[in-house]
Amino acid sequence: MSNLARSIGTRVAGRIGDGAFGGMDLHETVQPILSAIGLAHDLGNPPFGHQGEAAICRWFERRREWIFTHVDDRRSETLEDPVNGRQRAEFTSFDGNPQTLRIVTRLQTSHHHVGLDLTAATLTASLKYPVDARHASKDNAAVKKAGYFESERDVVEWIRPRAGLAEGQRHPLTWIMEACDDIAYSVLDVDDLLKKGIISPDDVLVVLKHTALVADLPTVKALEVKFDEINRDARRAEIRRDIKEQYVRAYMIKALIDDAGGAYAAQADRIERYEMILPLMDNNALCDTLKDIAGRYGFANPAVLRSEAFGAAAIDGLITVFWSAIHNRKDATKLMSKRQEAQDRYALSLISPNYLESACREAKASGGATGRVGRYHELRLLTDMISGMTDGFATDVWRDLQQVPL
């Protein structure tokens, strides 16, 4: 993502010239910000990507009748501090983008509790959706979802004036980050299918050649010529295939970077006036075709479906186990109070110390000297732990926990 972002920034500067990005220096200012937001992008995504997000949403949705308002599922005792309606959506519609802001500003351990201590410009540029849940609108790509949690509202209110932005105004460089996201997923999903042997590079070329909107693109023509050259090589079939895979990836990425740079340059005035409402890659024929290939050949493949099913089950099970570990404590007012059950004690020991520290610190800041950990902070800690896992770590932990007797 970082390399993609810098490359698009270079294309934009090349097309517009000295006036690009409001006159900011490409190498001293723009490129460092693009590098940083490219690296930070998707940090908040839970294991198994969008499937993980969906699994988290389902877990909370199934428990929404009590988890925000009552002590437990028996519903015999109401909470002193129920989760309000705006906050509930942070869990029933969990999204990795607000979690990214939380990671880089709250959860990353630092001496003065400032996360990675990034600049206001970098943080606002990393804010994909610059609104809270109240101001989200599906009619505008820049604000179609809530971009930050209530727990980070103070951060957003601090960075906005320093970056010269108001509620709902997206930082111009965020459009480039969003384009990188579209490019990465459209190309890498196809690349993943190639690596798994679900489709071949020649299959990809055939689809491109038979899709009217992209068949005559210079990139497709150049790829066909390159494949013909490779086919004439007296090399083993698997070597030729590997080389073709590299060309598919490289040619598609280059073409989409050029398209994104051109789209930004064409819409630069609207972007800088905060009037842009459609993503840079919206209706890009090549990007859409690659996404269609991934959807047609990958998402219905049994191996892919099996992986998704396992991921959904693992996330659901992990949330259940860690919720028990967080919630079932001797003193409900103290997060680090003793756990009665052995499994809860073990699961609690797996939660990152910085996550626990952050939950206690935030609870104290919002609850006064008592530092009572309310339900909202419990649930924030729960999603912090789950979304902080990689696919491999989540798989290992879930398999490990299944060996622990209930």
N, C-alpha and C positions, 0 to 999 in steps of 0.2 A: 504493500500500500504506500509506503513512504517513497519508494522509487517511482511509482505511478504518479503520485501527487507532484513530485518535483518535475517529472517529465511533462505533465500537462501544464504546469506553471511556465516552463520554458517555452512550450508551444504558444501559449497565450502572449507572452512577452514578445516572441518573434513576430506574431501577427499584428499586435497593436503598437509595439514600439515603446518609447519612453513614457507614454501616458498610461501604460498598463498598471493595474492595481493602485490607482490613485497616485501614481508617481513613486510608490515605495520601491526601494532598491531590491531587485530580484534576488541577488546573491546574499546580501546582508540581512534582509528582512523577510522577504516572501518565502524563499526556499527553506530557511530554518523552521518557519511556522508550518509549512506544508510537510516537512519531514516529521515534525513532532506530532501533528494531528494524524498523519498516516500511521505512525507507530502506535498511537493511542487508540486508533479506531478499532472497534470490536473487542476491546479489553473486557468490557462488561458482559459480553455474550456468555450465556451459561454453556455447559457441555452439550454437545450435539446440536449446536446452532439454533435454528428456528424451531426444531423439534423440542429442544430443551426449553425454550421460551414457552411453547405451547403446553408442555407438560407442567410447568410451574403454574401457568394460568389455570389449567384444569384442576390442579390440586387445591388452589384457593377457591375456585368457583364451587367445587363440591362441598366446601366447608364454610361458605359465606354466610350461612344462616346462624353461625355461632362464633366463628373465629375472630370476628371483628368486634363482637359485642358481649360475649360471655366468656367465663373463665375456661370452660371446657365444653365438650359436645353433649354433656348432660343438660346444659342450658338451665341449670338450677341457680346459678349465681351470675349476675351481670358484672361487667368490668367497671371499675371506677373511672377508667380512662379509655373508653371505646375509641376505635379507629374511625375517624370521620369519613364521610363519603368521598371526598377528594382523595384522601390517602388510600382508601380501599382499592381504587382503580390502579394504583401503583403495583398491586399484587395480582388482582384478577385480570389485569391487562399488562402483565410484566413485560418490560422491554429492556434490551441490553444497552441501549444508548444512554439513558439516564444513569445506569449503573457504571458506565465508563467514567462519567464526570465524578461520580462518588469515589471511584477507585483512585483517580489521579489527584483528588483534593482532600480526601478523608482517610482512605484505607491504607494507602502507602505509608509505611512507618517513617516518621521523620522526627527530629529533635523538638521542633516547635509546632508539631501537629499541623503542618501545611501541605501534607501530601508530597507531590513532586515539586511543589513551589513553582509552578509554571506561570508565565506572564498572563495578564488579562487578555491580551490579543490571542494567545495560543488557546486559552480556555474557551473564549467565545467562538473561535474558529472551529473548535472541536464539538461545539454544541450543535448537533445536527438539527434539532427542532427547538428553536429558541422561545418556547412558550411552556406554561404549566398546563395542567389538564383542563382548566377552565377555558383556555383560549385556543385549544387545538381545533383544527378544521380540516376535514378530509378534502376540501376543495383547493387546498394550497399545499404543494409539496413541502414547502419550508416549515409549515406548522401543522402537519397532518397528525402528529402524535405529541404527547407531552414529552418535553426534552429533558426535564430534570425532576427529581423527587422533592417533596416538601423538606426533606432533611438537608437538601443543598440549596434551598431558596436563598439563604444568606450569602452563599458563594456567588450565585448568579446576580444578586442585587449589588454585590461588590464589584464584579468584573464588568458589568454592562456600562456604567458611566465612564469607566476608565478606557473602554474601547469605543466610546461614542455611539453606543447602540441602545435602542429602547426595546421593550417587550415586543416580540414578534419580528424584529429585524434580524435577519440572518447575516452573519459575517460573510463577505464576498468569497473568501477562500473556502467556506464550507461547501459551496457548490462544487468545487473541485474534489473535495473529499467524497461527496456523494457520488460523483461520476466515477471515481476510483472504485467505490464499492460496487457499482453496477458492472464495471469492466472486470474487476477481479472475480466476481461470482459467475458472470457469464462465461468467461474463459476458463476459469479453474474448475468449474463444475464439469465442463466438457473434458478438460485435461484429466480429471479424476476418473471419468469413464474410460478414457484411453488407457490410463495406467492399470485399471482393473480388468482390461480386456473385454469390456462390455460392448464397445464399438471400436472400430479401427480408424486410423487417419483417413483412409480411402473412403470410409463411410461418411466422414465429416465432409470431405470434398464433394462427394456425390450430392449430399443434401444441399450444400451451398450452391452448387451448379444448377440444381433443379428448383431453387427458390428464386422466383422472378425478381424480387426486390434487391437481391444481392448477387445474382449470377454474373452480372456484368461489371461488378466492382473490380478495380485494378488489383486489389489484394487477392481476390479469388482467382483471377487470371494468373497472377504471379505464382500463387500456390500451386496451380495446376501445372505450370511450366516446371516448377521446382520438383514436383512429384514425378514428372516424366523423366527428368534428369536422374533422379534417385533410382527409378525403376530400371534404368539402363546400366546401373552399377552392378558389377558382378560380385555382390556381397550377400551374406546370409540374410534370409528374409527378416529375422528378428532385428538385425542391425538396421536394415532399411526402414522397418517400422519405427524404430526408436528415433531415427533421424527425422522421419516425417512428423512424428509427434512434436519434436522440437520446433519444426517449421510452423506447424499449426499454431502452437502457443505464441511464438514470436511474431508471426505475421498478423494474427488476430489482435494481439495487444498493441502493436504499433499502429494498426489502422484505427483502433478505438481511441487510442491516445490522441491521434491526429484529429479525429472527429470531435472529441471532447474539447480540445484546445480551440478548434474552429467554432464550436457552439458557444463557448464562453466569450470568445472575441466578438461574435455576432450579437451577443446579448449583454455585453459589458455595461452599457449605459443603464439598462433596466436592473441589472444585478446591483450596481452601485447606488441606484435610487430605491432599492428594496422593493421593486415592482415585479420581480421574476417570480413565477408561481409553478413552473414546470421544471423537472430535472433536466440537466444538460443532455442526458442520454435518452430522454423520452422520445419514443418513436424512432429510435435509431435502428435501422433495418438489420444491420449486422449483429448488434447486441441482442436484439429480439430473436433473431434466428438461432444464435448460440444458446440462448435460454430455452428456446423451443426444443433444440436437440437434447439438452440436458433433461428437460421434462419428459420428452417422448421416450427416450432410451434409458434414462437413469432412474427417475423417480418411481417407475413401475417395475423395476427390476427386482426379482425376489431377494437377491443379496442385499440390495439397498434397503428394501422394505424390512428385512430381518434386522438390519443394523438400526433402523429407526425405531422398530418395535422394542428392541433391547434398550435403546437409549431412553425411550419414554418410560419403560418400566423401572429402569435404574433411577432416573430422576425422581419419579413418584416415590419409590422406596426410600431414597436418600432423604428427601424432604420429610417424610414421615418419621424416620429415625432421628434426624437432627432436631425436628420440632419437639419430640419427646425429650431429648437431651437438654434443650434450651428451656422448655416450659416446666418440666416436672422437677422442681427444686423445693427444698425444705422451707426456705423463706422466699416467698414470692416477690418481696421488695428488693432482693439482692441477687443479682445475676450469678455471682460466684458462690451462692449458697450450696450446701451439700446436696448431691443427688442420691436418691434412695436406691435406685436400681443400678445394677452393675453395667447393663448395656448403656444406660444413659451416661454413666461416668466415663465409659470408654468412648462413646461418641463425642462427648464434650471435650475429651482430651485431643480429639482430631481437629477441633475448630481452631483456626489460626489465632494466636494470641493478640495480634493487632486488630482482628475483627472484634474480639471480646473487649479489648481496651476501648475501641471506638464506640461500641454500644454503651459501655458504662459512662464514658465521657459525655456522649450526646444525651444520655438519660439525665445525667446530673445537670447539664446545661439547660435542659427543658423542664426539669422537675424540681429545681431548687437544691437545697443542701442535702435533702434526704437521698437524692440520686436514685429514686425509685425507678426501676426499669419497667416501663409501661408496655402495652401490647404492641404499639407501633414499633418500638425499638427492638422488641423480641423478633418481630417479623422482618425487620430490616436486617438483623443479624442472621436470620435464617437464609434470606436470599443472598446476603453477602457471601455466606459460606458456599451455597450451592453454585452461584454464578462464578465464584472464584476458582472452580475446578476446571481442569482440562478434561477432554474426553477420556484419556488414558487413566488419569487419576480417579475420576468418577467411577470408571469401570472397576478399577482395582479396589477402591473403598467399598463399593457395593458388593462385590464378591466376597470381600473380607467380612463385612457385616453380616452377610447371609450365613456365615459360619458361627456367628455368635448366637447362642440360644436366647430366645425371647423370654 
